[in-house]
Each structure stands twice: as C-alpha cells, then as structure tokens.
Amino acid sequence: MQKIRRAATYYTDRFKQNQWCERCFNHLKEGTPVQLDDGRETKKSLLRKLKNDSTPEEAWVQCDQCHDWNHQICALFNGSQNSKSAAYTCPKCYLKDHVNNAAKGAGTLLTNTAVKGAIELPHCNLSRSIEDGLLRTLSKAYEKVAEARGSTVAQVEKAEGLSVRVVSSLEKKHKVREEMLARYSKKGYPAEFKVTTKCIVLFQKIHGVDVLLFGMYVYEYGDECPAPNRRRVYISYLDSVRYLEPSSYRTITYQSVIAEYLRFVKLRGFHTAHIWSCPPAKGDEYIFHCHPSNQLTPNDDLLCAWYVDTLMKAKDDGIVLETRTLYDEYFKNNAVNPDTGDMYDPSNLPYFDGDYIPGEIEKIIKGLKEEDSKRDDTKLKQAPIVNRDSTQRAEGKRRGTRSNPGELVNQARDKVMNRLDLILSRMKKNFMVAQLLSDEFIHAVEKGDDVSSWTDSRSSKQSEKGKNPNLLNQEGKKLTTSPDNVAPGGNWKVVGDTKDHDPIMEQDCIDTRLQFLNYCQRNNYQFDELRRAKHTTIMFLSYLHNPRAEQEQLIKDHLNIITHAAMCAGPPGCLSSNCQRMKQLFGHIKNCDVTYKRGCKVCIRLFILLTKHSRDCNSQKCPVPYCDRIKERTRLLLKQQQAMDDRRRNAQNDRLKMEISHETS
C-alpha cells in the first residue's frame, strides 16, 4: 500500500472505495476475482481508470435565518455528526440576534452547545508535567524579553491558550524483522520487544478556537523489555504547523515539549533517549496532512542543528547528562565494548520501530546473501586452484606495512557491523543519543540490582565509553546545569521501575502517525490554511471527546457477544436476544449495499468492533466474520508503514550519496 501521487493514473471500483495504482493494477490477473475491502468481489475488467487531479469541492451549510450558504469549514460546522435537519445559524445572524437581545435586556445568547475544547480533554501525569514545564519555560522567556526591552512582564506579548495532552497511549509488541531474526536468533536475540507508544499533542486557542499545532510520537521500552532496548525511549516522529502566536515563541515552545518529556521519563527510570534527525522526503508528510504553502521544510543540517540546540538546552537544565552519537556509542574503537572487551554486533544495537537501523540491517543482510549466492555459483563453475576453504579466511585488514604486515584487525568483526560502520560513519550527526541517568545507574540495572528508589547524582563521573560531552555542542561552549528542577544536593530521585501509571488510551484514528495521516486524508482534513486547521482540530476534538470509560465497558461487552455469536449455533440451544441480534448484524454487514465505506452507520460500528477483536485474536481460523481479512489488512498497513520508513531511510542514504558526490567532484 502506498500513496497515489498527484496527477497520477489509478484504477477504482464502481463504488470508488478501493484504489489501485498502475503498477498494482498490472499485477492483477484477468481471470482471478478481485477482493474488495468490504468482502465483495469484482473483475479487473470492471475497474475504472481515473486520474488523481480533481479538487474535492468543499461542503456547504445553509443558515436557517437568512438562508445564505457558508462553507462548512469556514462555519466550523461538524457535518459528520449533525444530521440534515440540524439547525444552523451563520455568524452574521448570530451577532445580529446577540445585539437585539442585548438591546431588549434579554442578556447574551446561550453558549452551552459549544464544542468542547482541548482544555476539557482529560490530563494525565505526563501531559500535566509537560504543560507545567512549558509554562515555566515561557515565563522565564517573558522575563528575558521584558529585561531586554526595559519593560515589565505584563507588557510583553505572550503565547497564551496552550494545552498539552496525551491523546493516545497504547501497549503493543514490536516484532523483529525477518532477516535480523533469522541471522541472530541463535544468539538469544528476542523475536519481539514490548513497547508503549504515545502521541503527545499541543493545542493553542487562536481567535477563540483551538488549533492543533504540534504532534510527537514516542516509543517507551520499559524495564520488562529485553536488551538492547531496555529502559530506552525513542522520539520517532514529530511535526508542526506554523500557526503558533506569537511566532517568536514557536521554537522555544516545541523544544520545551521535548525537554519536559525527557525530564518526565528520566524520573521514571529510563536512562537513554534516541533521536533520528531526518527531514521528510519530497511528497511525504509525517503527521499533519497538507502543511501551509509558506512553511519551509528544514534541510538536513538545519534539522540536526535544531535537535542539537534542544538537547543542549536540556543539558543546561540538568535533564540530559551526556550527548553523543550512535556511532561513537557502538562503532568507535573498532566497535569494542570497553566494559567487557567483546566486539559489538547488530544484536547489541537499539532496535526501534520505524528507525533507520532495522531497515538498513535488513537491506545489508539481503545484500550479503546475494553476494554469497553469487560466490557459491562461481565456485561451482571454476575448479579450485588451491585446496583451501575460502570461508575460513580471516576477514579484515592488516596493521603495518607490506614488509611487516603485523596482525589482523577486525578479524572477528561481524560483516553486517562492518557495512553499518561504513554507512553510519558518514552520517554520525543524524543519530543522537542523550544519556539521562548516570553510568552507575545503568550498570546497576544491567546487574539486576534493585533501583526502585534510586537517587542519581548529576555530578557523578561518567566513564569513557566513546562519549564526548561536547560532541553535539557545535559551538564548543561549556554548559552549566541549572539547579531549579533538581532535588537538594544536586540529586535526581528516580522511580526506577519505569511503570506507567497513566491510563491506556486507544484511539483508532491516532494510535499511529500513519493512522492519523490516513484519517485526515480520507476526510480531507488539512492544515494548509488557518481556517482548515481550525476545522480539522474541531473535528478531531469532537472525536476525542466521546465518553471513554463508558465506551470501553460497552466495547468489552460487545466483543464478548461477537465471540459468542460467531461460535453459537443459536436456538434452541441458545435463547439469548443479544446473540440473535448480533447474528442479524453479521447478516447485515455481508449483504449491505451501502457498506461502511459509503457511510452505513451500522457497518461502521460493527467494523470498529471487528477490528478491535482481530487485534487481539490469535486464532488461525477464527469464526468471527471478516477477522482474517482485517488481519490481512492490518498486515498490509504494517507493510505500508515499513515502506514509508524505508523511503525515509532511502532519502537519508540519497543525501549521503549526494554529499559524497559533491565532495569528490
């Protein structure tokens, strides 16, 4: 699955609910039925050829008083929830009635029908910590501006109406990709890593309306996760739109969100944070659909500098102890572990979902297999000149001169590690490592000591482990640690079990950044204009404000009924009315002419439940309708995510090739 680009030719079914690009269309066989997402079948010859060049017309809504028409986006009208008979008053008539009522002494108009805003979304420990830290940082910034201008803080323009919320928190298992697992499973490498993914967003109330400005997806690998990911966090994707007011506080606001997140996970016992600095490739979007046309995408150097500045500020606040690169952590000094003397191999590298390393390892292993296959074919064709097994030759270079070659170096080094070394040595700056807790804490964790009530000293001496505290500090200045957020004595009191006491929050449209991007694309929710960003945010908030606790209990009850009804033979053995009703819904979803893709509410609700069932179902032949097909679609979505991650990785490699080409020319 991939995005059909603008002005490209594609094919669709008669309902325009399934699409194929030209490449996928050519792979379809003439005599084989084509399976649609709703379970129906069609033929290749019945698919219609279209061009992706149309601009969807904006929906309209008519005022009930003056009968003028307004764009639903401009009117901030929720067309998906409000039926055709819903009353609507345009802004002009609303203000007119407000003035008339005030003149008559009737008071102001009732506003209890207003949409709930971002501030009404429930807080959690993480969101409250980030928001409080952000407000503290901004207060200091206001004081600096006031001091520079010679005015009072009250006279300084402020970034007001900010709200930070965690809108998704999901526990899942990140599976290791095929080639990596096949090559290193004998060394005890795990097949999967338990991880908690979270989406952190920032809103600002602009002109009285909430606007979604910033989003960040993070991966938290806790203490129960096996090495090498244990107690590490990975900042996977972040994205923003340039509507924050005043704009002079945009950088400090977004950087503060990242720094306060690092502060929070540090206190929970995570000792290392990882960042891959990679700007989006042309035509790709990370989280928000359609950015403003005047918003420039930073190049590689600018984005790296932005992250470096963020980590340096966090180091200045005592949040980060050391900053270094992934290359210096694992590849320096011939990739030898200074603690054990053993050589690192790919099984020692942190393995994060969507990161550069997993995809590149897959590519390298496949390349090595192809080389070995070609070498074996050549050996079969040629008679051996010397009776010597070439597979026993030592790999590596010799130290010394031709007359005195000396000893072999890199003799036992892993081939995949050698290739990674060659690649990463040219892009060190893009892979940043921020150490949050001391080496003493990390060693205690590795030994299995009890760190549940650890007190970490920020002045503890760091061991030499390929670390250079000023490596990411491009200006080379010494940074001091601010004591404001440190316990007395310069120590951090760490809750060392990494347990997350915030509730799990599943949101189908935002659990992954690809789901949110697809959700916005499917509904034409865009951020390219402020009016569109306001409307998109209102629709998003409307989705989030559905009662969660009641929903979760209802969902559990319905999932039990679905499982029962799928295996139950019905009367006379079962007389449950819920069972019979669910069987009727099964029949409806199979025979419905409208389907969930064309807006059938019954199909939509049932498919949401079936999707939740398939996520936890481990049965090979599940009797629940569409379970197997939904699993297959989930697998395709995972492939789509991996394809997008690979495009991101390939773009990084292409930039490296261009730099090398530029240097050689």
Buried (B, 14 or more C-beta within 10 A) or exposed (E): BEBBEEEEEBBBBEBEBBBBBEEBBEEBEEEEEBEBBBEBEBEBEEBEEBEBEEEEEEEBBEBEBEEEEBBBBBBBBBBEEEEEEEEBBBEEBBEBBBEEEEEEEEEEEEEEEEBEBBEEBBBBBBBBBBBEBBEBBBEEBBEEBBEEEEEEEEEBEBBEBBBBBBBBBBEBEBEBBEBBBEBBEEEEBBEEBBBBBBBBBBBBBBEEBBBBBBBBBBBBBBBEBBBBBBBBBBBBBBBBBEBBBEEEBBEBBBBBBBBBBBBBBBBBBBBBBBBBBBBBBEEBBBBBBBBBEEEEEEEBEEBBBBBBBBBBBBBBBBBBBBBBBBBBBBBBEEBBBEEEEEBBBBBBBBBBBBBBBBBBBBBBBEEBEEEEEEEEEEEEEEEEEEEEEEEEEEEBEBEEEEEEEEEEEBEEBBBBBBBBBEBBEBBBBBBBBBBBBBBBBBEBBEEEEEBEEBEBBBEBEEEEBBBBBBBBBEEEEEBEBEEEBBEEEBBBEBBBBBEBEBEEBBBEBBBBBBBBBBBBBEBBBBBBBBBBBBBBBBBBBBBBBEEBEEEBEEBEEBBEBBBBBBEBEEEEEBEBEBBBEBBEBBEEBEEBEBBBBBEBEEBBEBBBBBBBBBEEBEEEEBEBBBBBBBBEBEEEBBEBBBBBBBBBBBBBBEBBEEEEEEEEE
